[in-house]
Every structure is written in structure tokens, then in C-alpha cells.
Amino acid sequence: MGLFGKKSEVIKEFRVVYYEGSLPGIISDDALKISAEGEFLVIDDLANHNQVKLRLDKIYGIEIYTEKTYMEKYKGNAPLTGGKKDFYVFHYLTKDNIEKRFDLCDVSAKTMGEIAKLVKIVQKNAKPKTYEI
């Protein structure tokens, strides 16, 4: 890109914990390594050596929550202590266009910048949907 061109977002590899959702072969509380490779989000299960590749254009939303807000919204209660974790909720379409989600937990709070970049990439690549309600 030229001197004043817009810099493209690059995702650095980051590590999180799988909390729950629809990632077959991945078990809750497993440590994951997340990276972006070309048009894919690559999820490596460090404990069981499983790998999931999800096309970036199949991700249609990423929500970012504090532990308290996540627990209130998805579990109906808040933690009794002040949680220091962040939760990332990924909404995606399967190959059969079925809506699914998976939730990740960040216990280190060091990946927020990378998630923010990923949100920008997803928003830029999102295709408008038409649906009936």
C-alpha cells in the first residue's frame, strides 16, 4: 500500500480458554491457540491437538464481555466475586448455513487488542443478510 494507504489489520497469534459452544472435538477448559491464516480463523486445541478452521467470512459477529456481564446475559447470574476474565462470543455459520456460536474465556486480559482487530476484519468482510422474521 502507498505511503498514506490504510494499513491492513494483522492478527497475532493469541491464547484463550474454550468455555463452551459448538466446536466439535474441543473440550471445555482446553487451552486454545488462535491465529488468522489467509481467509481462515485457525483454532488449535493445545491439549488434544485438534484443529478447527473457520472461514472468516462465516463469522458474523463477535461479542466482548466482562465476566460479570457475560454471566448475567448467558447464565442468568453474576459471579459472587469481581471476576477479572473477559469472554468472547463468536457467532458463525456452518458449511450448511446453520447459526452456531462458541465462547472463549481470556484469563490473561492480554488478547483484547487482537480480538478488536478481528472484530474489524469480520465487520469489513460481513455479507449483508436478508431474512424473514
VEXKOLMI-933902 format. One line per field, with one value per residue: residue in three letters; residue number from 1; y, z, x negated of N, C-alpha, C, O in turn. Coordinates in steps of 0.05 Angstrom, whole numbers, plus 5000, padded with zeros to 4 digits. Last residue first. Layout:
REM VEXKOLMI-933902
r Ala | ...
k NUM | ...
n_py Y | ...
n_pz Z | ...
n_px X | ...
ca_py Y | ...
ca_pz Z | ...
ca_px X | ...
c_py Y | ...
c_pz Z | ...
c_px X | ...
o_py Y | ...
o_pz Z | ...
o_px X | ...
This chain:
REM VEXKOLMI-933902
r Ile | Glu | Tyr | Thr | Lys | Pro | Lys | Ala | Asn | Lys | Gln | Val | Ile | Lys | Val | Leu | Lys | Ala | Ile | Glu | Gly | Met | Thr | Lys | Ala | Ser | Val | Asp | Cys | Leu | Asp | Phe | Arg | Lys | Glu | Ile | Asn | Asp | Lys | Thr | Leu | Tyr | His | Phe | Val | Tyr | Phe | Asp | Lys | Lys | Gly | Gly | Thr | Leu | Pro | Ala | Asn | Gly | Lys | Tyr | Lys | Glu | Met | Tyr | Thr | Lys | Glu | Thr | Tyr | Ile | Glu | Ile | Gly | Tyr | Ile | Lys | Asp | Leu | Arg | Leu | Lys | Val | Gln | Asn | His | Asn | Ala | Leu | Asp | Asp | Ile | Val | Leu | Phe | Glu | Gly | Glu | Ala | Ser | Ile | Lys | Leu | Ala | Asp | Asp | Ser | Ile | Ile | Gly | Pro | Leu | Ser | Gly | Glu | Tyr | Tyr | Val | Val | Arg | Phe | Glu | Lys | Ile | Val | Glu | Ser | Lys | Lys | Gly | Phe | Leu | Gly | Met
k 133 | 132 | 131 | 130 | 129 | 128 | 127 | 126 | 125 | 124 | 123 | 122 | 121 | 120 | 119 | 118 | 117 | 116 | 115 | 114 | 113 | 112 | 111 | 110 | 109 | 108 | 107 | 106 | 105 | 104 | 103 | 102 | 101 | 100 | 99 | 98 | 97 | 96 | 95 | 94 | 93 | 92 | 91 | 90 | 89 | 88 | 87 | 86 | 85 | 84 | 83 | 82 | 81 | 80 | 79 | 78 | 77 | 76 | 75 | 74 | 73 | 72 | 71 | 70 | 69 | 68 | 67 | 66 | 65 | 64 | 63 | 62 | 61 | 60 | 59 | 58 | 57 | 56 | 55 | 54 | 53 | 52 | 51 | 50 | 49 | 48 | 47 | 46 | 45 | 44 | 43 | 42 | 41 | 40 | 39 | 38 | 37 | 36 | 35 | 34 | 33 | 32 | 31 | 30 | 29 | 28 | 27 | 26 | 25 | 24 | 23 | 22 | 21 | 20 | 19 | 18 | 17 | 16 | 15 | 14 | 13 | 12 | 11 | 10 | 9 | 8 | 7 | 6 | 5 | 4 | 3 | 2 | 1
n_py 4748 | 4731 | 4763 | 4776 | 4804 | 4825 | 4797 | 4822 | 4844 | 4883 | 4852 | 4821 | 4862 | 4881 | 4835 | 4831 | 4875 | 4858 | 4814 | 4841 | 4869 | 4827 | 4793 | 4796 | 4773 | 4722 | 4692 | 4693 | 4645 | 4638 | 4603 | 4597 | 4582 | 4581 | 4571 | 4538 | 4530 | 4487 | 4504 | 4551 | 4617 | 4646 | 4685 | 4683 | 4719 | 4723 | 4751 | 4762 | 4762 | 4777 | 4785 | 4794 | 4741 | 4717 | 4730 | 4731 | 4695 | 4677 | 4663 | 4705 | 4754 | 4745 | 4729 | 4776 | 4813 | 4789 | 4787 | 4830 | 4813 | 4820 | 4783 | 4781 | 4755 | 4721 | 4682 | 4669 | 4694 | 4662 | 4594 | 4557 | 4498 | 4467 | 4411 | 4378 | 4367 | 4369 | 4418 | 4458 | 4465 | 4520 | 4550 | 4600 | 4631 | 4643 | 4667 | 4670 | 4655 | 4676 | 4637 | 4613 | 4559 | 4541 | 4495 | 4473 | 4483 | 4436 | 4409 | 4397 | 4366 | 4419 | 4472 | 4508 | 4519 | 4545 | 4559 | 4553 | 4606 | 4631 | 4665 | 4687 | 4715 | 4775 | 4796 | 4858 | 4902 | 4945 | 5015 | 5055 | 5098 | 5135 | 5106 | 5047 | 4977
n_pz 5192 | 5140 | 5115 | 5088 | 5106 | 5078 | 5101 | 5129 | 5127 | 5166 | 5212 | 5213 | 5223 | 5273 | 5304 | 5302 | 5333 | 5382 | 5391 | 5400 | 5447 | 5484 | 5506 | 5559 | 5600 | 5617 | 5608 | 5567 | 5537 | 5486 | 5456 | 5394 | 5355 | 5294 | 5242 | 5183 | 5132 | 5126 | 5148 | 5197 | 5218 | 5284 | 5337 | 5395 | 5451 | 5501 | 5565 | 5614 | 5685 | 5737 | 5779 | 5843 | 5864 | 5845 | 5778 | 5763 | 5721 | 5671 | 5631 | 5594 | 5624 | 5671 | 5648 | 5620 | 5662 | 5691 | 5653 | 5597 | 5528 | 5460 | 5403 | 5335 | 5276 | 5234 | 5199 | 5148 | 5132 | 5155 | 5164 | 5210 | 5229 | 5285 | 5310 | 5367 | 5410 | 5462 | 5481 | 5443 | 5388 | 5347 | 5298 | 5251 | 5205 | 5137 | 5094 | 5124 | 5187 | 5252 | 5312 | 5378 | 5418 | 5480 | 5532 | 5555 | 5578 | 5540 | 5481 | 5414 | 5382 | 5355 | 5381 | 5405 | 5475 | 5524 | 5531 | 5519 | 5531 | 5489 | 5456 | 5389 | 5335 | 5308 | 5250 | 5219 | 5176 | 5133 | 5131 | 5075 | 5049 | 5043 | 5011 | 4989 | 5000
n_px 5775 | 5729 | 5670 | 5608 | 5545 | 5482 | 5423 | 5363 | 5313 | 5314 | 5325 | 5278 | 5239 | 5257 | 5250 | 5194 | 5180 | 5202 | 5169 | 5121 | 5133 | 5144 | 5107 | 5097 | 5126 | 5121 | 5165 | 5216 | 5256 | 5305 | 5357 | 5392 | 5451 | 5488 | 5535 | 5520 | 5497 | 5466 | 5419 | 5445 | 5433 | 5425 | 5403 | 5366 | 5353 | 5307 | 5296 | 5246 | 5239 | 5242 | 5299 | 5311 | 5354 | 5400 | 5422 | 5492 | 5537 | 5551 | 5517 | 5514 | 5516 | 5485 | 5437 | 5422 | 5417 | 5374 | 5331 | 5345 | 5346 | 5358 | 5378 | 5378 | 5408 | 5402 | 5359 | 5350 | 5304 | 5265 | 5277 | 5242 | 5215 | 5188 | 5153 | 5127 | 5092 | 5108 | 5085 | 5091 | 5127 | 5128 | 5162 | 5159 | 5197 | 5178 | 5155 | 5093 | 5101 | 5099 | 5105 | 5104 | 5100 | 5130 | 5140 | 5204 | 5252 | 5288 | 5257 | 5270 | 5302 | 5340 | 5360 | 5404 | 5395 | 5348 | 5291 | 5224 | 5180 | 5127 | 5075 | 5058 | 5021 | 5045 | 5073 | 5073 | 5105 | 5069 | 5068 | 5081 | 5031 | 4991 | 4955 | 4992 | 4983
ca_py 4744 | 4737 | 4741 | 4781 | 4781 | 4831 | 4800 | 4812 | 4821 | 4891 | 4873 | 4808 | 4845 | 4899 | 4846 | 4810 | 4874 | 4882 | 4809 | 4823 | 4883 | 4845 | 4789 | 4807 | 4800 | 4739 | 4696 | 4704 | 4659 | 4636 | 4623 | 4586 | 4601 | 4568 | 4590 | 4536 | 4556 | 4483 | 4499 | 4526 | 4599 | 4638 | 4676 | 4683 | 4702 | 4730 | 4730 | 4772 | 4749 | 4792 | 4769 | 4811 | 4758 | 4729 | 4717 | 4744 | 4703 | 4686 | 4644 | 4677 | 4751 | 4755 | 4711 | 4750 | 4817 | 4796 | 4763 | 4825 | 4818 | 4821 | 4799 | 4774 | 4772 | 4745 | 4694 | 4655 | 4706 | 4688 | 4616 | 4571 | 4520 | 4475 | 4437 | 4381 | 4370 | 4345 | 4393 | 4451 | 4455 | 4496 | 4545 | 4573 | 4632 | 4625 | 4672 | 4676 | 4646 | 4680 | 4653 | 4624 | 4579 | 4543 | 4518 | 4468 | 4489 | 4459 | 4405 | 4414 | 4356 | 4390 | 4466 | 4487 | 4525 | 4527 | 4558 | 4547 | 4580 | 4634 | 4642 | 4691 | 4690 | 4760 | 4784 | 4831 | 4890 | 4923 | 4991 | 5044 | 5077 | 5143 | 5119 | 5071 | 5000
ca_pz 5220 | 5149 | 5127 | 5085 | 5106 | 5088 | 5079 | 5133 | 5109 | 5139 | 5203 | 5210 | 5199 | 5249 | 5301 | 5290 | 5305 | 5370 | 5387 | 5377 | 5423 | 5476 | 5478 | 5541 | 5591 | 5619 | 5636 | 5568 | 5561 | 5495 | 5475 | 5414 | 5370 | 5317 | 5261 | 5208 | 5139 | 5118 | 5119 | 5189 | 5202 | 5258 | 5323 | 5366 | 5439 | 5473 | 5548 | 5592 | 5659 | 5721 | 5760 | 5820 | 5867 | 5872 | 5797 | 5763 | 5747 | 5688 | 5652 | 5584 | 5599 | 5673 | 5666 | 5606 | 5641 | 5704 | 5665 | 5623 | 5553 | 5480 | 5426 | 5358 | 5300 | 5230 | 5226 | 5161 | 5122 | 5167 | 5145 | 5205 | 5211 | 5272 | 5296 | 5347 | 5383 | 5446 | 5497 | 5451 | 5415 | 5354 | 5326 | 5258 | 5233 | 5158 | 5098 | 5099 | 5165 | 5226 | 5293 | 5356 | 5405 | 5451 | 5523 | 5539 | 5594 | 5558 | 5508 | 5433 | 5387 | 5360 | 5368 | 5384 | 5449 | 5515 | 5553 | 5508 | 5541 | 5506 | 5471 | 5417 | 5349 | 5320 | 5276 | 5220 | 5203 | 5137 | 5139 | 5100 | 5047 | 5060 | 5035 | 4986 | 5000
ca_px 5780 | 5756 | 5684 | 5636 | 5564 | 5510 | 5441 | 5390 | 5319 | 5307 | 5344 | 5304 | 5238 | 5256 | 5277 | 5210 | 5172 | 5212 | 5197 | 5123 | 5125 | 5165 | 5114 | 5076 | 5134 | 5097 | 5158 | 5189 | 5250 | 5278 | 5349 | 5374 | 5433 | 5476 | 5522 | 5534 | 5510 | 5494 | 5419 | 5431 | 5449 | 5416 | 5427 | 5365 | 5374 | 5311 | 5307 | 5262 | 5237 | 5223 | 5283 | 5305 | 5331 | 5401 | 5404 | 5466 | 5527 | 5572 | 5521 | 5516 | 5531 | 5513 | 5452 | 5426 | 5437 | 5399 | 5342 | 5332 | 5359 | 5337 | 5385 | 5361 | 5409 | 5419 | 5363 | 5372 | 5329 | 5270 | 5274 | 5268 | 5211 | 5213 | 5152 | 5147 | 5081 | 5115 | 5085 | 5064 | 5131 | 5113 | 5164 | 5149 | 5190 | 5188 | 5183 | 5108 | 5084 | 5113 | 5090 | 5120 | 5083 | 5131 | 5125 | 5179 | 5228 | 5288 | 5269 | 5257 | 5275 | 5336 | 5335 | 5405 | 5406 | 5369 | 5311 | 5250 | 5191 | 5150 | 5084 | 5063 | 5030 | 5023 | 5079 | 5060 | 5104 | 5087 | 5054 | 5091 | 5051 | 5014 | 4946 | 4976 | 5000
c_py 4739 | 4732 | 4750 | 4757 | 4791 | 4807 | 4806 | 4817 | 4812 | 4869 | 4881 | 4829 | 4832 | 4883 | 4864 | 4820 | 4854 | 4883 | 4834 | 4817 | 4866 | 4860 | 4809 | 4805 | 4813 | 4768 | 4715 | 4709 | 4668 | 4653 | 4618 | 4609 | 4585 | 4590 | 4576 | 4555 | 4554 | 4508 | 4496 | 4524 | 4575 | 4620 | 4670 | 4671 | 4705 | 4709 | 4740 | 4748 | 4765 | 4780 | 4787 | 4796 | 4774 | 4747 | 4732 | 4730 | 4716 | 4694 | 4652 | 4657 | 4721 | 4749 | 4720 | 4732 | 4791 | 4798 | 4767 | 4799 | 4815 | 4829 | 4798 | 4794 | 4762 | 4762 | 4719 | 4665 | 4691 | 4700 | 4642 | 4594 | 4531 | 4499 | 4442 | 4409 | 4370 | 4346 | 4368 | 4425 | 4444 | 4489 | 4518 | 4571 | 4604 | 4635 | 4655 | 4682 | 4650 | 4673 | 4657 | 4641 | 4588 | 4564 | 4518 | 4494 | 4482 | 4460 | 4430 | 4412 | 4373 | 4383 | 4436 | 4486 | 4501 | 4535 | 4539 | 4544 | 4577 | 4606 | 4649 | 4666 | 4698 | 4735 | 4769 | 4821 | 4862 | 4911 | 4969 | 5018 | 5067 | 5122 | 5126 | 5084 | 5025
c_pz 5225 | 5178 | 5136 | 5097 | 5101 | 5086 | 5090 | 5109 | 5110 | 5119 | 5174 | 5200 | 5193 | 5223 | 5276 | 5285 | 5289 | 5340 | 5373 | 5371 | 5398 | 5450 | 5468 | 5512 | 5573 | 5613 | 5639 | 5597 | 5561 | 5519 | 5485 | 5431 | 5387 | 5332 | 5286 | 5228 | 5163 | 5125 | 5109 | 5159 | 5195 | 5244 | 5294 | 5355 | 5409 | 5461 | 5520 | 5576 | 5639 | 5692 | 5743 | 5801 | 5841 | 5877 | 5824 | 5783 | 5743 | 5716 | 5672 | 5606 | 5592 | 5647 | 5669 | 5623 | 5626 | 5683 | 5677 | 5634 | 5576 | 5507 | 5447 | 5380 | 5321 | 5255 | 5221 | 5189 | 5133 | 5158 | 5158 | 5186 | 5204 | 5254 | 5282 | 5335 | 5361 | 5417 | 5480 | 5467 | 5424 | 5383 | 5332 | 5288 | 5241 | 5186 | 5120 | 5105 | 5139 | 5204 | 5268 | 5338 | 5380 | 5442 | 5492 | 5531 | 5580 | 5575 | 5524 | 5460 | 5407 | 5363 | 5373 | 5369 | 5430 | 5487 | 5546 | 5531 | 5529 | 5516 | 5489 | 5430 | 5378 | 5333 | 5285 | 5248 | 5202 | 5165 | 5144 | 5106 | 5074 | 5059 | 5054 | 5013 | 5000
c_px 5809 | 5759 | 5712 | 5650 | 5592 | 5528 | 5469 | 5407 | 5347 | 5315 | 5339 | 5324 | 5265 | 5255 | 5277 | 5239 | 5189 | 5204 | 5209 | 5152 | 5128 | 5158 | 5135 | 5084 | 5112 | 5104 | 5134 | 5182 | 5221 | 5274 | 5321 | 5363 | 5414 | 5460 | 5513 | 5519 | 5528 | 5510 | 5447 | 5431 | 5433 | 5436 | 5418 | 5390 | 5373 | 5331 | 5312 | 5272 | 5253 | 5221 | 5265 | 5287 | 5326 | 5376 | 5404 | 5448 | 5500 | 5563 | 5542 | 5522 | 5535 | 5528 | 5481 | 5444 | 5443 | 5422 | 5370 | 5344 | 5339 | 5351 | 5363 | 5370 | 5390 | 5421 | 5379 | 5377 | 5354 | 5297 | 5281 | 5262 | 5239 | 5205 | 5178 | 5144 | 5102 | 5106 | 5089 | 5063 | 5104 | 5118 | 5150 | 5149 | 5183 | 5180 | 5195 | 5137 | 5100 | 5093 | 5107 | 5102 | 5099 | 5110 | 5125 | 5166 | 5202 | 5262 | 5267 | 5272 | 5260 | 5307 | 5329 | 5379 | 5405 | 5378 | 5334 | 5270 | 5219 | 5159 | 5107 | 5075 | 5036 | 5036 | 5054 | 5064 | 5092 | 5084 | 5074 | 5077 | 5058 | 5037 | 4969 | 4969 | 4982
o_py 4735 | 4714 | 4774 | 4734 | 4813 | 4791 | 4793 | 4839 | 4794 | 4875 | 4886 | 4822 | 4832 | 4890 | 4863 | 4814 | 4859 | 4892 | 4831 | 4815 | 4876 | 4864 | 4807 | 4814 | 4837 | 4786 | 4724 | 4729 | 4652 | 4674 | 4595 | 4632 | 4561 | 4612 | 4560 | 4554 | 4567 | 4507 | 4503 | 4542 | 4577 | 4610 | 4687 | 4649 | 4726 | 4685 | 4763 | 4727 | 4779 | 4788 | 4809 | 4794 | 4767 | 4766 | 4756 | 4719 | 4712 | 4700 | 4636 | 4634 | 4714 | 4741 | 4703 | 4720 | 4785 | 4786 | 4751 | 4791 | 4801 | 4849 | 4777 | 4818 | 4738 | 4782 | 4737 | 4659 | 4699 | 4714 | 4644 | 4612 | 4517 | 4517 | 4425 | 4427 | 4363 | 4327 | 4348 | 4412 | 4424 | 4506 | 4497 | 4587 | 4586 | 4646 | 4653 | 4701 | 4634 | 4683 | 4642 | 4656 | 4571 | 4584 | 4497 | 4513 | 4483 | 4439 | 4445 | 4413 | 4366 | 4392 | 4429 | 4497 | 4478 | 4555 | 4520 | 4527 | 4595 | 4586 | 4669 | 4648 | 4712 | 4736 | 4751 | 4835 | 4846 | 4911 | 4973 | 5000 | 5070 | 5128 | 5124 | 5073 | 5023
o_pz 5248 | 5189 | 5138 | 5090 | 5110 | 5067 | 5110 | 5097 | 5095 | 5097 | 5159 | 5182 | 5170 | 5204 | 5261 | 5264 | 5267 | 5324 | 5355 | 5347 | 5377 | 5433 | 5445 | 5495 | 5571 | 5620 | 5661 | 5608 | 5555 | 5523 | 5492 | 5421 | 5393 | 5322 | 5298 | 5230 | 5164 | 5125 | 5086 | 5145 | 5187 | 5257 | 5281 | 5362 | 5399 | 5462 | 5517 | 5575 | 5646 | 5677 | 5736 | 5805 | 5820 | 5892 | 5825 | 5803 | 5723 | 5733 | 5689 | 5599 | 5584 | 5649 | 5670 | 5613 | 5621 | 5686 | 5673 | 5625 | 5575 | 5508 | 5450 | 5377 | 5325 | 5254 | 5206 | 5201 | 5128 | 5173 | 5171 | 5192 | 5195 | 5263 | 5269 | 5348 | 5338 | 5402 | 5484 | 5467 | 5415 | 5401 | 5323 | 5302 | 5237 | 5190 | 5123 | 5120 | 5133 | 5203 | 5263 | 5347 | 5364 | 5455 | 5480 | 5524 | 5592 | 5583 | 5523 | 5460 | 5416 | 5348 | 5392 | 5347 | 5439 | 5476 | 5560 | 5549 | 5528 | 5509 | 5502 | 5416 | 5391 | 5342 | 5271 | 5268 | 5185 | 5175 | 5157 | 5089 | 5094 | 5066 | 5079 | 5034 | 5010
o_px 5817 | 5746 | 5717 | 5645 | 5599 | 5526 | 5477 | 5407 | 5355 | 5324 | 5358 | 5340 | 5274 | 5269 | 5297 | 5251 | 5198 | 5221 | 5226 | 5160 | 5137 | 5176 | 5143 | 5069 | 5110 | 5088 | 5129 | 5192 | 5203 | 5287 | 5314 | 5360 | 5419 | 5456 | 5528 | 5495 | 5549 | 5535 | 5453 | 5442 | 5409 | 5455 | 5406 | 5398 | 5378 | 5326 | 5321 | 5259 | 5272 | 5203 | 5273 | 5263 | 5337 | 5378 | 5409 | 5457 | 5486 | 5580 | 5550 | 5530 | 5557 | 5551 | 5499 | 5463 | 5466 | 5443 | 5388 | 5366 | 5320 | 5365 | 5351 | 5369 | 5387 | 5435 | 5371 | 5398 | 5376 | 5310 | 5302 | 5246 | 5256 | 5192 | 5189 | 5135 | 5096 | 5110 | 5075 | 5042 | 5094 | 5113 | 5159 | 5136 | 5199 | 5158 | 5220 | 5142 | 5118 | 5071 | 5126 | 5085 | 5107 | 5105 | 5120 | 5180 | 5181 | 5252 | 5247 | 5297 | 5238 | 5290 | 5316 | 5376 | 5404 | 5369 | 5339 | 5265 | 5235 | 5146 | 5107 | 5084 | 5020 | 5059 | 5044 | 5060 | 5100 | 5061 | 5094 | 5075 | 5044 | 5059 | 4966 | 4976 | 4960
